[in-house]
Amino acid sequence: MLLAMDVGNSNIKFGLFEGSNLKASWRVGSDSKKTADEYGVILTDLFKSKNIKLSEVDGAILSSVIPSLNYTLTHMVEYYIGKKPLVVGNGIKTGLNIKYENPREVGSDRIINSVAAHKKYGGDLIVVDFGTATTFNVVSAKGEFLGGAIAPGIKLSVDSLAANCVKLPKIELQMPKSVIGKNTVTNMQSGIVYGYIGLLEKIISQIKIESHFKNAKVIVTGGLSEVVVNHTDVVDIVDRKLSLNGLRIIYDMNRTELTL
């Protein structure tokens, strides 16, 4: 089985694949202060919850946007599973042609999402990830990563309001009954939710105009996507497992090199 690890700014997603089948997946907090042993204990317990042994894992792959966790998780996999994980980065086959001024600047999270969307859905694509940051990734039918846009994430915006405006509370993210709020909480919910609906629709519209991808499919992923996508008609597909599948696909592409 393959262990896929997607390290984001807020969470680490672990996925366990048997062939192309995602047998189990878990989400834990990203914490650069945790040691390899602490993550090893967490992973061991997660496996036990599904009656799976660590010894059943015969390969691993890691994508990370937190460089300080790379060594920790690599060491954890080597010690607890006895395998050296493939790390998504320079020199790794992805099947994409990165049309970026400096391809090294593209986050591995954007790459794995784009790889999975291109492989699974094909055609011209706009891949949107609602994570700590909200990223828009434009991929052509030929597999060209053309760039995109990065905006603050929904939760990041909420936390920033509460942290920097003394009288504003932390709120639950949900659609208010009206855009015209009648109290502080509904005012904030309106500004955030309707604001991100507008951001999503405007950026997608502009991307389609500039790229000439009039019929591009819009694929959305990320833990906070449902706050927005249920209230707009610009989204074609919601795929919460996109990044894990992207890791599996990239691992399969590089399997030959791993055995040399």
C-alpha positions in Angstrom: 0.0 0.0 0.0 1.0 3.6 -0.6 1.1 6.2 2.2 0.4 9.7 0.7 1.1 12.8 2.9 -0.1 16.3 2.0 1.3 18.9 4.4 -0.6 22.1 4.4 -0.2 25.2 6.5 -3.0 24.2 8.9 -3.4 20.4 8.4 -1.6 17.3 7.3 -3.7 14.9 5.2 -2.7 11.2 5.3 -4.0 8.9 2.7 -3.5 5.1 2.3 -3.9 3.7 -1.2 -4.3 0.1 -2.2 -3.7 0.4 -6.0 -5.9 3.4 -7.1 -8.4 2.8 -4.2 -8.2 5.3 -1.3 -8.5 2.8 1.5 -8.4 5.3 4.4 -7.6 9.0 5.0 -7.1 11.1 8.0 -6.4 14.8 8.8 -4.2 16.0 11.7 -2.9 19.5 12.6 0.3 20.7 11.1 2.7 21.4 14.0 6.4 22.0 13.3 7.1 21.5 17.0 6.1 17.9 17.0 8.9 15.3 16.7 9.2 12.4 14.3 8.3 10.1 17.2 5.1 12.1 18.0 3.9 11.9 14.4 4.9 8.2 14.4 2.7 7.5 17.4 -0.2 9.5 15.8 0.2 7.5 12.5 0.4 4.2 14.4 -2.8 4.9 16.3 -4.6 6.0 13.0 -3.6 2.8 11.4 -4.8 0.8 14.4 -8.2 2.5 14.2 -8.6 0.8 10.7 -6.9 -2.5 11.7 -4.0 -1.8 9.3 -0.3 -2.5 10.1 2.5 -0.1 9.3 4.3 -3.1 7.7 1.7 -3.2 5.0 3.0 0.1 3.5 5.4 -0.5 0.7 5.8 3.1 -0.5 5.4 6.7 0.6 5.2 10.2 -1.0 5.2 13.6 0.6 4.1 17.1 -0.5 4.8 19.9 1.9 4.4 23.7 2.1 6.2 23.7 5.5 9.9 22.9 4.8 10.6 22.5 8.5 8.3 19.5 8.6 9.9 17.7 5.6 12.8 16.2 7.7 10.5 15.3 10.6 8.0 13.4 8.4 10.7 11.8 6.2 12.5 10.6 9.3 9.2 9.3 10.8 8.4 7.3 7.7 12.0 5.9 7.5 12.0 4.8 11.2 8.4 3.6 11.6 7.7 2.2 8.1 11.2 1.5 6.9 10.8 3.3 3.6 12.2 6.6 2.2 9.4 8.7 1.0 9.4 10.4 -2.4 9.3 14.2 -1.9 7.4 16.3 -4.5 9.9 18.9 -5.7 12.4 19.7 -8.4 13.2 16.9 -10.7 10.0 14.9 -10.0 7.9 13.8 -13.0 4.4 15.4 -12.8 3.1 15.2 -16.3 2.6 19.0 -16.3 4.5 21.6 -18.3 5.0 24.5 -15.9 4.5 27.8 -17.8 5.6 29.9 -14.8 8.4 32.6 -14.8 10.1 30.5 -12.2 8.7 27.0 -11.9 10.5 26.5 -8.5 8.1 29.1 -7.0 5.0 27.0 -7.6 3.9 25.3 -4.4 3.7 21.5 -4.4 0.1 21.7 -3.2 -0.9 23.5 -6.4 1.0 21.0 -8.5 -0.6 17.9 -6.9 -4.1 19.3 -7.2 -3.5 20.2 -10.9 -2.0 16.8 -11.7 -5.0 15.0 -10.2 -7.5 17.3 -11.9 -5.8 17.0 -15.3 -5.6 13.2 -15.1 -9.1 12.7 -13.7 -11.2 15.3 -15.5 -9.2 16.4 -18.6 -9.9 19.4 -20.8 -9.2 23.0 -19.9 -9.4 23.4 -16.1 -9.6 26.0 -13.3 -8.6 24.2 -10.1 -9.5 26.1 -6.9 -8.3 25.1 -3.4 -10.0 26.6 -0.4 -7.2 26.1 2.2 -5.3 28.4 4.5 -4.8 30.3 1.2 -7.3 30.2 -1.6 -5.5 29.3 -4.8 -6.7 29.4 -8.4 -4.7 27.2 -10.8 -5.2 27.2 -14.6 -4.4 24.0 -16.5 -4.8 23.6 -20.3 -6.1 20.4 -21.9 -2.5 19.8 -23.0 -1.3 19.7 -19.4 0.2 23.1 -19.2 0.2 24.8 -15.8 -0.4 28.4 -16.9 -0.4 30.1 -13.5 -3.3 31.5 -11.5 -4.1 33.6 -8.4 -3.6 33.4 -4.7 -5.9 35.1 -2.1 -6.2 34.9 1.7 -8.1 31.8 2.8 -11.6 32.1 4.3 -10.6 31.1 7.9 -7.5 33.3 7.7 -9.7 36.3 6.9 -12.0 35.5 9.8 -9.2 35.1 12.2 -7.5 38.3 11.0 -10.7 40.3 11.6 -11.1 38.9 15.1 -7.4 39.4 16.0 -7.0 42.9 14.7 -10.4 44.5 15.4 -11.0 44.6 19.1 -14.7 44.6 19.0 -15.2 41.8 16.4 -15.6 38.2 17.7 -14.6 34.9 16.1 -17.6 33.6 14.3 -19.0 30.4 12.8 -18.7 30.3 9.1 -22.1 29.9 7.6 -24.4 31.6 5.1 -26.4 34.4 6.7 -30.1 34.7 5.9 -29.6 38.1 4.3 -26.7 40.0 2.9 -27.8 42.9 5.1 -26.8 41.7 8.5 -28.7 42.9 11.6 -26.0 42.2 14.2 -22.2 42.0 14.3 -22.0 38.2 13.7 -24.3 38.3 10.6 -22.6 41.4 9.3 -19.3 39.5 9.4 -20.8 36.3 8.0 -22.2 38.4 5.1 -18.9 40.1 4.4 -16.9 36.9 4.4 -19.3 34.4 2.7 -20.7 36.8 0.1 -17.3 38.3 -0.3 -15.7 35.0 -1.2 -18.6 34.1 -3.5 -17.9 37.3 -5.4 -14.1 36.7 -5.3 -14.6 33.1 -6.7 -17.0 34.2 -9.4 -15.0 37.3 -10.5 -11.6 35.5 -10.7 -13.1 32.5 -12.6 -14.8 34.8 -15.0 -11.7 36.8 -15.7 -9.5 33.7 -16.1 -11.9 32.4 -18.7 -11.7 35.6 -20.6 -7.9 36.0 -20.5 -7.2 32.3 -21.2 -9.9 31.9 -23.8 -11.0 28.8 -21.9 -14.6 29.6 -22.2 -15.7 26.0 -21.4 -13.1 25.3 -18.7 -14.3 23.0 -16.0 -14.0 24.5 -12.5 -12.8 21.9 -10.0 -12.9 22.9 -6.3 -11.2 21.3 -3.3 -10.2 22.2 0.2 -11.8 21.9 3.6 -13.7 25.2 3.5 -15.0 24.9 0.0 -18.5 23.9 1.0 -19.0 27.3 2.7 -19.0 28.9 -0.7 -19.7 26.4 -3.5 -23.2 25.6 -2.3 -24.2 29.2 -3.1 -22.8 29.7 -6.6 -23.3 28.1 -10.0 -19.8 28.6 -11.4 -18.4 25.3 -9.8 -18.6 22.1 -11.8 -17.1 19.6 -9.5 -16.1 19.4 -5.8 -13.4 16.8 -5.1 -12.2 16.7 -1.5 -9.6 14.0 -2.2 -7.9 15.8 -5.1 -4.5 16.3 -3.5 -4.2 12.7 -2.2 -5.0 11.4 -5.6 -2.5 13.7 -7.2 0.2 12.3 -4.9 -0.7 8.7 -5.9 -0.5 9.7 -9.6 2.9 11.3 -9.2 4.2 8.4 -7.2 3.2 6.0 -10.0 4.9 8.2 -12.6 8.2 8.0 -10.6 7.9 4.4 -9.5 10.5 3.2 -12.1 13.2 5.7 -10.8 12.5 4.6 -7.2 13.4 1.0 -8.0 16.7 1.8 -9.8 
